[in-house]
């Protein structure tokens, strides 16, 4: 429950639960209060939580003493998760024949011999756990290993890394990895 003084700030608009939640989220990202200047709600949170208030008298007066629900919320709040994307390689688990994929075809157009550890495909994903099933990895060619090569929260960086890996592979070998249909 919000403290009555907080919901009826004397100078300015009435604060709502939504605006308090927004302020709390900003506070969680900026606990020292650099963004709090000019924002009464953030100033109160910053003052009450970090003791940065000029003169401890305001805290002793009890004005901030009932802000503990916010302190509790701050301690237990989960920051929004930053999505990590990754660039991966599917590599041959053992020596054997692996399917050659081609753009415009859902079925393999041929087979290629790969030695253990050689790249079959480069790709990107947000959710590696569900990107490929275990049966796909076991049953494609003589088996594939999923290897994370690069992680970032920036989509463009992950895509650039994938493109670089594929084009470098093509430059060295004269063809795309057998599992890649194209350079994105």
Secondary structure as GFF3:
##gff-version 3
##sequence-region A 1 184
A	DSSP	alpha_helix	4	7	.	.	.	ID=ss1
A	DSSP	alpha_helix	17	29	.	.	.	ID=ss2
A	DSSP	alpha_helix	40	50	.	.	.	ID=ss3
A	DSSP	alpha_helix	57	60	.	.	.	ID=ss4
A	DSSP	three_ten_helix	65	67	.	.	.	ID=ss5
A	DSSP	alpha_helix	68	76	.	.	.	ID=ss6
A	DSSP	beta_strand	85	92	.	.	.	ID=ss7
A	DSSP	beta_strand	96	100	.	.	.	ID=ss8
A	DSSP	beta_strand	110	114	.	.	.	ID=ss9
A	DSSP	beta_strand	119	125	.	.	.	ID=ss10
A	DSSP	alpha_helix	128	131	.	.	.	ID=ss11
A	DSSP	alpha_helix	134	139	.	.	.	ID=ss12
A	DSSP	beta_strand	144	152	.	.	.	ID=ss13
A	DSSP	alpha_helix	155	173	.	.	.	ID=ss14
###
